[in-house]
């Protein structure tokens, strides 16, 4: 199994991991092996949205040790927290 020892580390840009509606979120991800990354958002309604890859960041291949930010610094979009909370 190629991905038997795959380790993914993900973190957000607020050290408290706490956000309020209206805040902007940046997610960082790093893997110890080359891999393909998909990030999904599951809302409080149960609705699922794929947030990475997306039309601005189409290539979802990540290389070992590389940090990927979503959205990237040069992306033309933000992830804004909205309600309802939960």
N, C-alpha and C positions, 0 to 999 in steps of 0.2 A: 504494500500500500504506500503509494508515493506520499500522501498527505498524513500518514500516521502520526508524525511528530509536528504537524503544523500548529503554530501558535500565533494567534491574532491578538494584538493589543489595540484597544480603542479608548480614546479619551476626548473630552470636550474642553472648550476653551475657558469655562468658568471653573476655578479650582473647587468651588463649593458643590458643583454638579447641580446647582439649583437655578432654575430659570422662572421668569414671570412672563405672562402674555406680553408680547411686544419685543422681548429680548431677541437678539440675533444669536444663532448657534453655529459654531464651526466644529465639525467632528474631525479628529485625526485618527488615522489607522496605520498600523505597521504590522508586517508579517515576517516571520523568520524564514520563509521559503517563498519562491515565486508562486503566485496564485492569481485567481480571478476573484474579484470582490463584488458582491452585490449587497446593497444596504436598503432595507425596507423600513418604512414607517407604518406602524399599525396604530391607527387613531382610536380614540375612546369609543367610537361607533363600531369598531372592528374593521373598518375599511382600510385596505392595504395600498400603499403607494410606494413605487420603487423610486428612491431618491438618488441612487448611484448604481450603475451608470445613468447618465441623463443627457439631454441634448447639448449641454455645455461641456460635459466631461464624459465623452463617449467610450474611451478606452478604460476598461475595468481591470486590466492586468496590472498587478502590483509586483514589484521585484523585492526580493529578500532584503530587509533592512531599510527600504525606502518608506518614507512617511508620506501618506496621501492625505490631503486636506479636502474636505467636502463642506462647503464649496471651496474651490481653490482660490488663491489670492486674485487671480485674473478672471475668474468666472463672473458672468454678468447676472448674478442672482444671489439672494441670501435665503437662509432658512430662518423664518421668524416664528417664534413660539406663539401659538394661539390657543384659545379655549375651546371647549371647556377643559378645565384642568382634571388630571386624573390618570 
